[in-house]
Amino acid sequence: MLASYPSSQPILPAPVIAETGWIIAAVLGPATHAAFIASVAAGDFTVTDLPRTTGNASPSWSSVTPT
């Protein structure tokens, strides 16, 4: 699947960067976190936005019947 993308860089949705940074900082420490952020800033990843939805993207819970 990734072979179909023109970029040879890993593709990261923007929210994943924040979550990954938090995990890296908590588990591997501030130096590794700083290296990850520097890598993102240097363009080592292709950062993309998640697709936007319009209206209510949540399921209609009023139509769910309890069992």
C-alpha positions in Angstrom: 0.0 0.0 0.0 2.7 2.5 0.9 4.4 1.8 -2.5 1.5 3.7 -4.1 2.4 6.9 -2.4 4.9 9.1 -4.2 6.8 10.1 -1.1 9.5 7.8 0.3 9.0 9.5 3.7 6.7 8.0 6.4 3.3 9.6 6.4 2.0 10.9 9.7 -1.4 12.4 10.4 -0.8 15.6 12.5 -2.6 14.3 15.6 -0.3 11.2 15.6 2.7 13.5 16.0 1.4 14.9 19.3 0.5 11.4 20.6 3.8 9.9 19.5 5.7 12.8 21.0 3.9 12.3 24.3 4.7 8.6 24.4 8.3 9.1 23.4 8.8 11.7 26.1 7.1 9.5 28.8 9.0 6.3 27.9 12.3 7.3 26.3 12.9 10.7 27.9 13.3 14.4 26.8 16.4 13.9 24.7 14.6 11.4 22.4 11.5 13.6 22.4 13.6 16.5 21.3 15.2 14.4 18.5 11.7 13.3 17.3 10.4 16.9 17.2 13.6 18.0 15.4 13.1 15.2 12.9 9.5 16.3 12.2 10.7 20.0 11.9 13.4 18.9 9.5 10.8 17.4 7.1 11.7 13.7 7.7 8.0 12.9 7.7 5.2 13.8 5.4 2.6 15.4 7.7 -1.0 15.2 6.6 -4.3 16.3 8.0 -7.1 13.8 8.8 -10.1 14.1 6.5 -12.7 16.5 7.7 -16.3 15.5 8.2 -19.3 17.7 8.1 -22.3 17.4 10.4 -22.6 14.8 13.1 -20.1 12.1 12.5 -21.2 10.2 15.6 -23.6 7.3 15.4 -27.2 8.1 16.2 -27.4 6.6 19.7 -31.1 7.3 19.8 -31.6 4.6 17.2 -29.8 2.0 19.3 -32.2 -0.4 21.1 -30.9 -1.8 24.4 -30.8 -5.6 24.6 
